[in-house]
């Protein structure tokens, strides 16, 4: 469905918005706006006034206007505000900071407002302008003819940049960065040049590879899953990890790695299976053109960017990769602990091989389940899961945190599932959205679990607890749906297996009902935390 935008502006910006159905306010006009819009944008540019004090006063008025608008926009509608930047100014008194201070205070106030208005998302417009020389930002001809302050030559680049910002806001990013090693994480070939012979740290080009590694390590801390896929001897790599003073990425940074002589397509498939993530959520970096082509041909779902020709290009390269594929507006607690969570999952899988009986394996894990109503702090995590969870997602509805707040305002119930066991805390890894339809009736709109906790029958207990909660509230009929996708086939019979009756099937979508009579017994294999 096409998104309806409404843009508040103080100058002409029409050319800079092309996607969706877009309407605009009058210049500095906040008196009327489209109440049916899906998304609101505040795009106020620095006033073009020779007098800095007059410009500063006008900027202060913009803040007052924004506060008023935000108080009128429903909290369930996403509101994006772009920061302010100076496009043109004449500075003859070089010590004067009046205008600069006004803009800094304006931008600081935008970020402060996010604490009051949860639907407000602030995007740094200056980061876009910095991509181009200052003389290209503004053209008096267009401003004088049509009051268009930004050079229209930047319209298409801005559209692409703004789409990327919206992806970050909507939590749509790749999950995993898969890395080659030789001539990728360091210069040279470890097996031939030895640890002392590779270029890593020190002078150029080694310093370029060290900086490259440092930015990749930071991505790992921000919730990007790091994996390694290298044709090498594992013992050589492990020795480098232990002994090279300038190496940053070690086995501790990687959630999974395949360091062997098997072809890389096979290895990447195995990494995908081990981490239980889709190939389309992976980005593969390799200096070797033939290896890149192998992955493109055999695993077309994997994103394979071109590798820079020279080491000094590596910092700009990882900046592009990070911003294009891994940008996210904010991080959750689960993002910050992602690598450790995947490592803990590997330990669980190793333990599983020691048991013949599944119930014995589950009891040995000492799994703790906590199901509770969503809170302000956990709402972004639920939105993130609706955007990213594919395999165990019965309907694959994608929601923003603003849309989830709208459901809550309409009386819906949203529950989170947190899972912990003896190997670690997986955090919030499940969610259920229940919408009330009529007296004594409810519908499960969304039921999903992260792939990290699958294979331990947790989903069944989660559903039982939701049904028991509804039963205690006087709900007698629960309806639900299974909407097939390319990735959720494993859930096709989930509701039947849990006692739901399929009442209709159309084009692959199955419609269910469950009659609530008595509380449902829970398994004694789990510890239920209240």
C-alpha positions in Angstrom: 0.0 0.0 0.0 1.3 3.4 -0.9 2.5 5.5 2.0 0.8 8.9 2.5 3.3 11.6 3.5 2.6 15.1 4.8 5.5 17.5 4.8 5.7 20.6 6.9 8.1 23.0 5.3 9.2 26.6 5.2 10.6 26.6 1.7 10.0 24.6 -1.5 11.0 20.9 -1.1 8.6 19.2 -3.5 11.2 17.8 -5.8 12.9 16.0 -2.9 10.0 13.7 -2.1 8.9 11.3 -4.8 7.8 8.0 -3.2 4.2 7.6 -2.0 1.4 10.1 -2.0 2.9 13.3 -0.7 1.2 16.5 0.3 2.8 19.7 1.6 2.0 22.5 4.0 2.1 26.1 3.0 5.3 27.9 3.9 5.6 28.0 7.7 1.9 27.1 7.8 0.9 24.7 10.6 -2.8 25.6 10.7 -4.0 22.6 8.6 -2.6 19.2 7.7 -3.7 15.9 6.3 -5.0 14.0 9.3 -5.1 10.8 7.2 -1.4 10.7 6.5 0.7 7.7 7.5 3.9 9.6 8.1 4.7 13.3 8.9 7.9 15.1 8.0 9.2 18.3 9.4 11.7 19.9 7.0 12.5 23.4 8.0 15.6 25.0 6.6 17.6 27.8 8.1 16.0 31.2 7.1 18.0 33.1 4.5 18.3 36.4 6.3 21.2 38.9 6.3 20.5 39.8 9.9 21.6 36.9 12.2 19.5 38.1 15.1 16.4 38.1 13.0 17.2 34.6 11.7 17.8 33.3 15.2 14.4 34.7 16.4 12.7 33.0 13.4 14.4 29.7 14.3 13.1 30.0 17.8 9.6 30.4 16.4 10.0 27.2 14.4 10.6 25.3 17.6 7.4 26.7 19.1 5.5 25.7 16.0 6.9 22.2 16.0 5.9 21.7 19.6 2.4 22.7 18.7 2.2 20.4 15.7 3.5 17.4 17.7 0.8 18.0 20.3 -1.8 17.6 17.6 -0.4 14.6 15.7 -1.6 11.3 17.1 1.1 9.5 19.0 0.6 6.4 16.8 1.8 8.3 13.6 5.5 8.4 12.9 6.8 12.0 12.8 10.3 12.5 11.2 12.1 15.8 11.8 15.2 16.7 9.9 17.9 18.8 11.6 18.6 22.3 10.4 21.7 23.3 8.5 23.0 26.6 7.1 22.8 26.5 3.3 24.0 30.0 2.7 25.4 32.8 4.9 27.8 35.7 4.7 30.2 35.9 7.6 32.0 39.2 8.0 32.2 39.2 11.8 34.0 35.9 12.2 33.5 35.9 16.0 29.7 36.1 15.7 28.0 32.9 16.8 24.4 34.1 17.0 23.1 32.1 14.0 25.3 29.1 14.7 24.1 28.9 18.3 20.4 29.2 17.2 20.8 26.3 14.9 22.6 24.2 17.4 20.0 24.9 20.0 17.3 24.0 17.5 18.9 20.7 16.7 19.5 19.9 20.3 15.9 20.7 21.1 14.7 18.3 18.4 16.5 15.4 20.1 15.3 16.5 23.5 11.7 16.4 22.2 12.0 12.7 21.5 11.9 12.1 25.2 8.4 13.7 25.3 7.1 12.5 21.9 7.8 8.8 21.4 6.7 8.9 17.8 9.3 11.6 16.9 12.4 10.4 15.0 15.2 12.9 14.3 17.3 12.6 11.1 20.6 14.4 10.7 20.2 16.4 7.5 23.8 17.7 7.8 25.0 14.2 7.2 23.4 14.3 3.7 24.9 17.7 2.9 28.3 16.6 4.0 28.3 14.2 1.0 28.7 17.2 -1.4 30.8 20.3 -1.6 29.3 23.3 0.1 29.0 25.3 -3.1 26.6 22.6 -4.4 24.1 22.9 -1.6 22.4 26.1 -2.7 21.7 27.9 -5.9 20.2 31.5 -5.7 18.6 31.1 -9.1 16.2 28.4 -8.0 15.6 30.1 -4.7 14.7 33.4 -6.3 12.5 31.8 -8.9 10.7 29.2 -6.8 11.9 29.6 -3.2 13.7 26.3 -3.5 16.7 26.6 -1.1 18.3 23.2 -1.7 19.9 22.8 -5.1 17.4 20.7 -7.2 20.4 18.8 -8.6 20.5 17.1 -5.2 16.9 15.9 -5.4 17.5 12.3 -6.5 20.5 11.7 -4.2 18.3 13.1 -1.3 15.5 10.8 -2.2 17.8 7.8 -2.0 19.4 9.0 1.2 16.0 9.6 2.8 14.8 6.1 1.8 17.8 4.8 3.7 17.0 6.8 6.7 13.4 5.4 6.7 14.8 1.9 6.4 16.8 2.6 9.6 13.7 4.0 11.3 11.6 1.0 10.2 14.4 -1.4 11.5 14.9 -2.9 8.1 18.6 -3.9 7.9 20.7 -6.9 7.1 21.6 -9.2 10.0 25.0 -10.8 9.2 28.4 -9.6 7.8 30.4 -12.6 6.4 34.1 -11.8 6.0 37.0 -13.3 4.1 40.4 -12.9 5.8 43.5 -12.9 3.5 43.8 -9.5 1.7 40.5 -8.6 3.3 41.1 -8.3 7.1 44.9 -7.9 6.5 47.2 -7.5 3.6 48.9 -10.6 2.2 48.3 -14.4 2.6 48.8 -15.7 6.1 49.7 -19.2 5.0 52.5 -17.9 2.7 53.7 -14.7 4.4 53.4 -15.8 8.0 52.1 -13.7 11.0 55.1 -11.3 10.8 54.8 -10.9 7.1 51.2 -9.8 6.7 50.3 -6.1 6.5 48.3 -5.3 9.7 48.8 -2.2 11.8 51.9 0.0 11.8 52.4 2.0 8.6 50.4 1.9 5.3 48.9 -0.4 4.1 48.7 -2.2 7.5 47.1 0.7 9.2 44.3 0.7 6.7 43.4 -2.9 7.5 43.6 -2.2 11.2 41.1 0.7 10.9 38.9 -1.5 8.7 38.8 -4.2 11.4 38.1 -1.6 14.1 34.9 -0.4 12.4 33.8 -4.0 11.7 34.3 -4.8 15.4 32.1 -1.8 16.3 29.4 -3.1 14.0 29.5 -6.3 16.0 28.9 -4.3 19.2 25.8 -2.7 17.5 24.0 -6.0 16.9 25.5 -7.0 13.5 26.3 -10.7 13.5 29.9 -11.2 12.4 30.9 -14.4 10.6 34.2 -15.5 8.9 34.5 -17.6 5.8 38.2 -18.1 4.7 40.3 -20.6 2.9 43.0 -21.1 5.5 44.4 -23.5 8.1 42.4 -22.9 11.3 45.6 -23.4 13.4 47.3 -20.6 11.6 44.3 -18.3 12.1 44.1 -19.2 15.8 47.8 -18.4 16.3 47.3 -15.0 14.6 44.3 -14.3 16.9 46.4 -15.1 19.9 49.7 -13.4 19.0 49.4 -10.6 16.5 49.5 -7.3 18.5 47.6 -5.2 16.0 44.9 -7.7 15.1 41.4 -6.7 16.4 39.0 -9.3 15.2 39.4 -12.7 16.9 37.3 -15.8 17.4 35.4 -14.0 20.2 34.0 -11.5 17.7 32.6 -14.1 15.4 29.3 -15.8 16.1 30.3 -18.5 13.5 33.2 -19.2 11.3 34.3 -21.6 8.5 38.0 -21.6 8.2 38.8 -24.5 5.9 39.3 -25.4 2.2 35.7 -26.1 1.3 34.2 -23.9 -1.3 32.7 -20.7 0.1 29.2 -21.2 -1.2 28.9 -24.4 0.9 30.5 -22.7 3.9 28.1 -19.8 3.8 25.1 -22.1 3.5 26.4 -23.9 6.6 26.8 -20.6 8.5 23.3 -19.6 7.5 22.0 -22.9 8.9 24.1 -22.7 12.0 22.8 -19.2 12.8 19.4 -20.0 11.6 19.1 -16.9 9.5 18.2 -16.4 5.8 20.8 -16.0 3.1 19.1 -12.8 2.1 20.1 -11.3 5.5 23.8 -11.8 4.8 26.4 -9.5 3.2 29.6 -11.2 2.0 32.9 -9.3 1.8 35.9 -10.8 -0.1 38.8 -9.3 -2.0 38.8 -12.1 -4.6 36.6 -11.3 -7.7 36.2 -15.1 -8.5 35.0 -15.8 -5.0 32.5 -12.9 -5.2 31.2 -14.2 -8.5 30.9 -17.8 -7.1 28.6 -16.5 -4.3 26.6 -14.3 -6.7 26.0 -17.3 -9.0 25.3 -19.9 -6.4 23.8 -17.9 -3.6 22.0 -14.9 -5.4 20.2 -14.0 -2.2 23.4 -13.0 -0.5 24.5 -9.4 -1.0 28.0 -9.2 -2.5 29.5 -5.7 -2.8 32.6 -4.9 -4.9 35.8 -4.8 -2.8 38.0 -1.6 -3.1 41.0 -1.8 -5.3 43.4 -0.1 -2.8 43.7 -0.4 1.0 43.3 3.3 1.6 39.8 3.0 0.3 38.8 0.6 3.1 37.5 3.1 5.6 35.1 4.7 3.0 34.1 1.2 1.9 33.1 0.0 5.4 31.3 3.3 6.0 29.2 2.6 2.8 28.5 -1.0 3.8 27.5 0.0 7.3 25.2 2.8 6.3 23.6 1.1 3.3 23.0 -2.4 4.8 23.2 -2.1 8.6 21.8 1.3 9.6 19.2 1.3 12.4 17.6 4.2 14.2 18.1 2.8 17.7 19.5 -0.3 19.4 17.7 -2.6 21.7 19.3 -4.6 24.6 19.0 -7.7 22.5 21.0 -6.1 19.7 23.9 -5.3 22.0 24.1 -8.9 23.1 23.6 -10.6 19.8 27.0 -12.2 19.3 27.0 -13.8 22.8 23.4 -15.0 22.2 24.4 -16.8 19.0 27.4 -18.3 20.7 25.2 -19.5 23.5 22.9 -21.1 20.9 25.8 -23.1 19.5 26.4 -24.5 23.0 22.7 -25.5 23.2 23.0 -27.3 19.9 26.1 -29.1 21.1 24.3 -30.2 24.2 21.3 -31.4 22.2 23.5 -34.1 20.5 24.0 -35.8 23.9 20.3 -36.5 24.4 18.1 -39.0 22.7 14.9 -37.7 24.4 13.8 -34.2 23.6 12.1 -33.7 27.0 15.3 -34.6 28.8 17.2 -32.1 26.7 14.7 -29.3 27.4 14.7 -30.0 31.2 18.5 -30.0 31.3 18.6 -26.5 29.7 16.6 -25.1 32.7 14.6 -22.8 30.5 12.9 -19.8 32.1 10.0 -18.2 30.3 8.7 -14.8 31.1 5.5 -13.5 29.4 4.4 -10.0 30.2 2.5 -7.1 28.6 4.6 -4.9 26.4 6.1 -1.8 28.1 7.4 1.5 26.6 11.0 0.2 26.8 10.2 -3.1 25.0 7.8 -1.7 22.3 10.7 -0.9 19.9 12.0 -4.5 20.3 8.5 -5.9 19.3 8.4 -3.6 16.3 11.9 -4.8 15.3 10.9 -8.4 15.5 7.8 -7.8 13.3 10.1 -6.3 10.7 12.8 -8.9 10.9 11.3 -12.3 11.9 10.4 -14.5 9.0 10.6 -18.2 9.8 8.4 -18.5 12.8 5.9 -15.7 12.0 2.4 -16.8 11.4 1.2 -13.7 9.5 4.4 -11.8 8.7 2.7 -8.4 9.4 5.3 -5.6 9.6 4.7 -2.9 12.1 6.4 0.3 13.3 6.4 1.2 17.0 3.9 4.0 16.2 1.6 1.4 14.7 1.9 -0.8 17.7 1.0 2.1 19.9 -2.1 2.6 17.8 -3.1 -1.0 18.5 -2.7 -0.4 22.2 -4.8 2.7 22.0 -7.5 0.7 20.3 -7.5 -1.8 23.2 -5.2 -4.5 21.8 -3.0 -6.6 24.0 0.7 -7.1 23.1 2.8 -9.6 25.0 6.5 -10.2 25.0 8.3 -13.5 25.6 11.7 -13.4 27.3 13.8 -16.6 27.4 16.7 -17.5 29.6 18.5 -20.8 30.3 21.7 -22.1 31.8 23.8 -20.9 28.8 22.6 -17.3 28.8 19.8 -14.8 28.5 18.3 -14.6 25.0 16.2 -11.5 26.0 12.9 -10.7 24.3 12.6 -13.3 21.5 8.8 -13.7 21.1 5.8 -11.5 20.7 2.0 -11.9 20.4 -0.5 -9.2 19.3 -4.1 -9.8 20.3 -6.8 -7.5 19.0 -10.2 -7.5 20.5 -12.9 -8.0 17.9 -16.2 -8.2 19.8 -17.6 -9.1 23.2 -15.9 -12.2 24.4 -14.0 -12.5 21.1 -10.4 -11.8 20.2 -8.0 -12.3 17.3 -4.3 -13.2 17.3 -3.0 -10.7 14.8 0.7 -11.6 15.2 2.4 -14.6 16.7 6.2 -14.8 16.3 9.4 -16.2 17.8 13.0 -15.4 17.0 14.8 -18.2 15.2 17.3 -18.3 18.1 14.9 -20.0 20.4 13.3 -22.5 18.1 13.5 -26.2 18.4 12.6 -26.4 22.1 8.8 -26.3 21.9 8.7 -22.9 23.6 6.2 -21.6 21.1 3.6 -24.1 22.3 3.9 -22.9 25.9 3.8 -19.3 24.8 0.6 -19.8 23.0 -0.9 -21.7 26.0 -0.1 -18.8 28.3 -1.7 -16.3 26.0 -4.9 -18.4 25.7 -5.0 -18.8 29.5 -4.7 -15.0 29.9 -7.6 -14.5 27.5 -9.6 -17.1 29.2 -9.2 -15.4 32.6 -10.5 -12.2 31.0 -13.7 -13.8 29.8 -12.7 -14.3 26.2 -14.4 -17.4 24.8 -13.6 -17.5 21.1 -10.1 -16.8 19.7 -9.6 -16.5 16.0 -6.3 -16.5 14.2 -4.7 -16.8 10.7 -1.8 -18.5 9.0 -0.6 -16.4 6.0 1.9 -18.3 4.0 5.2 -16.6 2.9 8.4 -17.9 1.2 10.0 -18.5 4.6 7.3 -19.5 7.2 6.3 -22.9 5.9 7.4 -24.5 9.2 4.4 -22.8 10.9 1.8 -24.0 8.4 0.3 -26.5 10.9 1.2 -24.8 14.1 -2.4 -23.8 15.0 -3.8 -27.3 14.2 -1.1 -28.9 16.3 -2.3 -26.7 19.2 -6.0 -27.5 19.0 -7.2 -24.8 16.7 -9.9 -25.6 14.2 -9.4 -24.5 10.6 -12.7 -23.1 9.5 -11.7 -21.8 6.1 -8.8 -21.8 3.6 -8.3 -19.3 0.8 -5.3 -19.0 -1.5 -3.1 -20.6 1.1 -4.3 -18.5 4.0 -5.9 -20.6 6.7 -8.4 -19.2 9.2 -8.8 -20.7 12.6 -10.9 -20.6 15.7 -10.3 -21.9 19.2 -13.0 -22.2 21.8 -11.8 -21.3 25.3 -13.5 -23.3 28.1 -11.0 -24.3 30.8 -7.4 -23.3 31.6 -4.8 -25.2 29.6 -2.2 -27.2 31.5 1.4 -26.1 31.0 4.4 -28.3 30.6 6.6 -29.0 33.6 9.7 -28.9 31.4 10.0 -25.1 31.8 10.3 -22.6 34.6 7.6 -19.9 34.3 8.6 -16.5 35.7 5.9 -14.1 36.8 
